[in-house]
Amino acid sequence: MKKIDKIIITGQFLRGNTLGIYWQYYLFKYMLEEVTGLPVYYTTIEDSEINEKEAIYFDTSKFYKFYNIPFEKTYTGEKKWLASWAKIYYQTEYNQKAYEYVNSIFKNSIVISHELEDCLSKMLEYYGIPHIDNNLDPIRFLDDIMFCFKTKHKNVYKKLLKYRVPEEILYLNANYRKSVYSIQNPCVTQENNVLFLGQTVCDKTLIDNGKIYSILEHKKEFENAIKDYDRVFYKRHPYASDDEDVLKYLKSF
């Protein structure tokens, strides 16, 4: 059995964003150290943090070069690097240098990640590095945050099942919310309206064939879907940015 000497918290740093990693690090660090007795680190792509004792530096530009994909580390405009991130996310090509570099960062560790890129998950699996990935559960109306966990480690998976939230809890809470809102905000539902729920400009669910899609790539289908409705409501994603082109398109109706 391989020696485990640390825990590494990581996330979607290949998209040039480390905010989610810091959030997970401070959320789980204390509990993980108390339970395992192991030191807990986090990955960073910031040159300024190379000397921080908790930080493990990952050179994103170097990793992209292994696959000959251009990458500009910038935070001023997401769309500048979205194309590169979409190409790398589901990368399946075996590249020895890329694989060895990832192993050099994560070997002898347990990796806990938040929505890690698929290509990195496969590399961790290739080297048998224990890995637990988590997502925020789509159920967002409970009193606390719920996570969805996944892992290829069978023993870890069996232990996680002990903490599964019973499905009936979700229905009980949903109906409770419905009963409260029906009293606080009584209204008559208007008929023949349609609601379009927006997404951020950067999300793994929008990746298809190495490209980030938006509603603007599906105008014909969208217009056919709404043609029989009197009014279209658009709910922007809470973290939406750079979506003025989508707003302009929807306002054209």
C-alpha positions as CSV (number, residue, x, y, z in Angstrom):
1,M,0.0,0.0,0.0
2,K,1.3,3.4,-0.9
3,K,2.3,5.7,1.9
4,I,-0.1,8.6,2.6
5,D,1.5,11.6,4.2
6,K,-0.8,14.5,3.4
7,I,-4.2,15.7,2.2
8,I,-4.5,18.1,-0.7
9,I,-7.6,20.2,-1.3
10,T,-8.0,21.3,-4.9
11,G,-10.6,22.2,-7.6
12,Q,-10.9,23.7,-11.0
13,F,-7.6,25.6,-11.1
14,L,-7.2,24.8,-14.8
15,R,-9.8,27.4,-15.5
16,G,-7.7,30.0,-13.8
17,N,-9.9,30.2,-10.7
18,T,-8.8,29.3,-7.2
19,L,-11.6,30.9,-5.1
20,G,-13.5,27.6,-4.8
21,I,-10.3,25.9,-3.6
22,Y,-9.7,28.5,-0.7
23,W,-13.4,28.1,0.3
24,Q,-13.1,24.3,0.5
25,Y,-9.7,24.5,2.3
26,Y,-10.9,26.6,5.1
27,L,-14.2,24.7,5.3
28,F,-12.6,21.3,5.7
29,K,-9.1,21.9,7.0
30,Y,-9.7,21.7,10.7
31,M,-12.0,18.6,10.6
32,L,-9.6,16.7,8.3
33,E,-6.6,17.4,10.4
34,E,-8.5,16.4,13.6
35,V,-9.7,13.1,12.1
36,T,-6.6,12.0,10.2
37,G,-3.7,13.7,11.9
38,L,-2.3,14.5,8.5
39,P,-1.3,18.0,7.3
40,V,-3.7,19.6,4.9
41,Y,-2.5,21.6,1.8
42,Y,-4.2,23.4,-1.1
43,T,-3.2,23.8,-4.7
44,T,-2.5,27.3,-6.0
45,I,-1.7,28.7,-9.4
46,E,-0.5,32.0,-7.8
47,D,3.2,32.6,-8.1
48,S,3.0,34.8,-5.0
49,E,1.9,31.9,-2.8
50,I,4.7,29.5,-3.8
51,N,6.4,30.0,-0.4
52,E,3.3,29.7,1.7
53,K,3.7,26.5,3.8
54,E,0.2,25.3,3.1
55,A,0.3,26.0,-0.7
56,I,1.3,23.5,-3.4
57,Y,2.0,25.3,-6.7
58,F,0.6,23.9,-9.9
59,D,2.0,25.5,-13.1
60,T,-1.1,25.7,-15.3
61,S,0.6,27.2,-18.3
62,K,3.1,24.3,-18.2
63,F,0.3,21.7,-18.1
64,Y,-1.5,23.3,-21.1
65,K,1.7,23.3,-23.1
66,F,2.0,19.5,-22.8
67,Y,-1.1,19.4,-24.9
68,N,-0.2,22.3,-27.2
69,I,-3.2,24.3,-25.9
70,P,-2.6,28.0,-25.4
71,F,-3.4,29.3,-21.9
72,E,-3.2,32.9,-20.7
73,K,-3.5,33.2,-16.9
74,T,-5.8,36.2,-16.6
75,Y,-8.7,37.1,-14.4
76,T,-9.9,40.2,-16.2
77,G,-12.2,38.5,-18.7
78,E,-13.3,34.9,-18.5
79,K,-14.0,34.5,-22.2
80,K,-10.3,34.9,-22.9
81,W,-9.4,31.5,-21.6
82,L,-12.8,29.7,-21.8
83,A,-11.9,28.0,-25.2
84,S,-8.7,26.6,-23.7
85,W,-10.4,25.3,-20.6
86,A,-13.1,23.6,-22.7
87,K,-10.5,21.8,-24.8
88,I,-8.6,20.5,-21.7
89,Y,-11.5,19.5,-19.5
90,Y,-12.3,16.1,-21.1
91,Q,-8.8,15.6,-22.6
92,T,-8.3,11.8,-23.0
93,E,-4.9,11.7,-24.7
94,Y,-2.2,10.0,-22.7
95,N,0.6,12.5,-22.5
96,Q,3.5,11.1,-20.4
97,K,4.9,14.5,-19.4
98,A,1.4,15.7,-18.3
99,Y,0.7,12.5,-16.3
100,E,4.1,12.5,-14.6
101,Y,3.7,16.2,-13.7
102,V,0.4,15.6,-12.1
103,N,1.8,12.6,-10.2
104,S,4.7,14.7,-8.9
105,I,2.2,17.1,-7.4
106,F,-0.3,14.7,-5.9
107,K,1.6,11.5,-5.1
108,N,1.4,10.1,-1.5
109,S,-1.7,12.1,-0.8
110,I,-5.4,11.9,-0.4
111,V,-7.0,14.4,-2.9
112,I,-10.3,16.1,-2.0
113,S,-11.5,18.3,-4.8
114,H,-14.5,20.4,-5.8
115,E,-15.6,19.7,-9.4
116,L,-12.2,18.7,-10.6
117,E,-11.6,18.6,-14.3
118,D,-12.3,15.2,-15.8
119,C,-8.7,14.9,-17.3
120,L,-7.1,15.3,-13.9
121,S,-9.5,12.8,-12.3
122,K,-8.4,10.2,-14.8
123,M,-4.7,10.9,-14.1
124,L,-5.2,10.5,-10.3
125,E,-7.1,7.3,-11.0
126,Y,-4.2,6.1,-13.3
127,Y,-1.7,6.4,-10.4
128,G,-4.1,5.0,-7.8
129,I,-4.2,8.2,-5.8
130,P,-7.2,8.2,-3.5
131,H,-9.6,10.9,-4.7
132,I,-12.9,12.2,-3.4
133,D,-14.7,14.8,-5.6
134,N,-17.6,16.9,-4.4
135,N,-20.2,19.1,-5.9
136,L,-22.8,21.4,-4.4
137,D,-26.1,19.5,-4.4
138,P,-28.7,21.1,-6.6
139,I,-31.1,21.1,-3.6
140,R,-30.5,24.6,-2.2
141,F,-33.5,25.3,0.0
142,L,-32.4,23.4,3.1
143,D,-31.0,25.0,6.3
144,D,-27.5,23.9,5.5
145,I,-25.3,23.2,2.4
146,M,-25.5,19.7,1.0
147,F,-22.7,18.1,-1.0
148,C,-22.6,15.3,-3.5
149,F,-19.6,13.1,-3.1
150,K,-18.1,10.7,-5.7
151,T,-15.1,8.4,-5.5
152,K,-13.7,5.3,-7.2
153,H,-12.4,4.1,-3.8
154,K,-14.9,1.4,-2.8
155,N,-14.2,1.5,0.9
156,V,-14.6,5.2,1.1
157,Y,-17.8,5.0,-1.0
158,K,-19.3,2.5,1.5
159,K,-18.5,4.8,4.4
160,L,-20.0,7.8,2.7
161,L,-23.3,6.0,2.2
162,K,-23.8,6.1,6.0
163,Y,-24.3,9.9,5.8
164,R,-26.7,9.9,2.9
165,V,-29.6,12.3,3.4
166,P,-32.9,10.5,3.3
167,E,-34.9,11.5,0.3
168,E,-38.0,12.1,2.3
169,I,-36.3,14.9,4.1
170,L,-36.1,16.8,0.8
171,Y,-39.9,16.4,0.2
172,L,-40.7,17.4,3.8
173,N,-38.7,20.6,3.5
174,A,-39.9,21.4,0.0
175,N,-43.5,21.2,1.1
176,Y,-42.8,23.2,4.2
177,R,-41.3,26.0,2.1
178,K,-44.3,25.8,-0.3
179,S,-46.8,26.1,2.6
180,V,-44.9,29.2,4.1
181,Y,-44.7,31.0,0.7
182,S,-48.3,30.3,-0.1
183,I,-49.3,32.3,2.9
184,Q,-46.7,35.1,2.7
185,N,-47.0,35.6,-1.1
186,P,-50.4,34.5,-2.3
187,C,-50.7,35.0,-6.1
188,V,-52.5,33.8,-9.1
189,T,-50.3,32.0,-11.6
190,Q,-50.4,33.6,-15.0
191,E,-51.0,31.2,-17.7
192,N,-49.1,30.7,-21.0
193,N,-45.8,32.0,-19.7
194,V,-42.4,30.3,-19.9
195,L,-39.4,30.6,-17.7
196,F,-35.8,30.4,-19.0
197,L,-33.2,29.7,-16.3
198,G,-29.7,31.1,-17.2
199,Q,-26.3,29.6,-16.5
200,T,-22.9,31.2,-15.9
201,V,-20.7,31.7,-19.0
202,C,-18.3,29.2,-17.6
203,D,-19.5,25.8,-16.4
204,K,-18.6,22.2,-17.2
205,T,-22.3,21.5,-18.1
206,L,-21.9,23.8,-21.1
207,I,-18.9,21.9,-22.6
208,D,-19.6,19.9,-25.7
209,N,-17.0,18.6,-28.1
210,G,-14.3,20.9,-26.6
211,K,-16.4,24.0,-26.9
212,I,-18.4,26.2,-24.4
213,Y,-22.0,26.7,-25.6
214,S,-24.6,29.2,-24.8
215,I,-28.2,29.8,-25.8
216,L,-26.9,31.9,-28.7
217,E,-25.7,28.7,-30.4
218,H,-29.2,27.4,-30.3
219,K,-31.3,30.3,-31.3
220,K,-33.5,28.3,-33.7
221,E,-34.3,25.7,-31.2
222,F,-35.0,28.3,-28.5
223,E,-37.3,30.3,-30.7
224,N,-39.3,27.2,-31.7
225,A,-39.6,26.3,-28.0
226,I,-41.1,29.7,-27.0
227,K,-43.1,30.6,-30.0
228,D,-46.5,29.5,-28.5
229,Y,-46.0,31.5,-25.3
230,D,-47.2,35.0,-24.5
231,R,-44.3,36.0,-22.3
232,V,-40.8,34.8,-21.6
233,F,-39.3,35.3,-18.1
234,Y,-35.5,35.1,-17.8
235,K,-33.8,34.3,-14.5
236,R,-30.1,35.2,-14.6
237,H,-27.7,32.9,-12.7
238,P,-26.7,34.6,-9.4
239,Y,-23.1,34.6,-10.5
240,A,-23.6,35.4,-14.2
241,S,-21.1,37.8,-15.8
242,D,-20.4,38.8,-19.3
243,D,-23.9,37.8,-20.4
244,E,-24.9,41.1,-22.0
245,D,-25.1,39.4,-25.4
246,V,-27.7,36.9,-24.0
247,L,-29.7,39.7,-22.4
248,K,-29.7,41.6,-25.7
249,Y,-30.9,38.6,-27.6
250,L,-33.7,37.8,-25.1
251,K,-34.9,41.5,-25.1
252,S,-35.3,41.3,-28.9
253,F,-38.5,39.3,-28.2
